[in-house]
Amino acid sequence: MPLTSLEIQNVRMYGHAKLSPDPHLNLIVGANASGKTTLLEAIHLLSVGRSFRSSQIEQIQKHSSTGLSVQGEISGAGVESGTQIGFVHTEHGRRASVNGLIQNQMSALAQLLPLQAISPDTHYEFRHSARHRRGILDWGLFHVEPDFLALWNRYRRIIQQRNAALKGAAKARHAWDQDLAVTGEELQRRRKNLTAHLQADFQHCCQELLEAGYEGELIFESGWKEGEDLAECLRQDDLRDRARGFTHSGPHRADLRVGLRAHSVPVDASHGQYKLLVIALRLTQIRNFIGPGSRRCCLLIDDLAAELDSEHRARLARLLSRLPIQLFVTATENALIERGLWPSHKTFHVEQGAIEEGA
């Protein structure tokens, strides 16, 4: 759902800032270290309650302040026009709100403001973190399958209880095996089905971003021994699990990889090609979320020019301009993206905590 207004307080260098974004393209321009990325961080906080740059929220709070807040207004299909959403962090913890009402979970914001973020480090994180790779699949399932969050939370609770039992009474762990197997198999089935569903569209995105003759491939890897059910793997892993004090097999060890083929032959992706593969996967998830309906998604791209030459930037811009999304892009100069591709756009110039809308 598009953001129609954004107000931030005490986020890094910003004491207070307010802007009214465009529903299509928002270009945030400024010199390095001027505060461009911080605006994207604020939007990310408003959606998921955390930054894409730092795991410690205290690190993005303005120095000497007692807390930070981000407030926004959204509109669009499925929500009442002018719906207010907010995120506040103080010494007492985090708090999400919708139309002034406190929410029990941050997921309430994520459902109202679906968001993807692409930063200069996105492909590094994808390459080195299996948890991050699984999270990309789970984002898609969270937004398209209403009961997925309950399933994921159930699996997480069961495995935490089983791991605790492994460190305690020798027999207690078996009390969780059946529930773990049933829930884990269902979670794995959904991830595997989504990967298969995304495959064709992922290849289409790769064809638009990569050179002719190259194609992408999604590879899903099971979190336990191929061809066996999870219950049997838990039995086989019993001695190892008891010795190590944690559960070895399960969807918590599943993985998702991106591959590259040249004329149908697997090849090693270059640094730039790998980044484009990861971007293609993000955009494929957005296209799957949007589907044939009227849903909208917010996409943040930090430092559009990072490691992309002018030709690949132009290809990416053409692809982005055809998606029904609200886009926020940071750049050091206006010319790095062709704004005329979008039906409307706004440019915001930032400098050390000050924001000015301009041409």
Order of alpha helices (4+ residues) and beta strands (2+ residues): beta-beta-beta-alpha-beta-beta-beta-beta-alpha-beta-alpha-alpha-alpha-alpha-beta-alpha-alpha-beta-beta-alpha-beta-alpha-beta-beta-beta
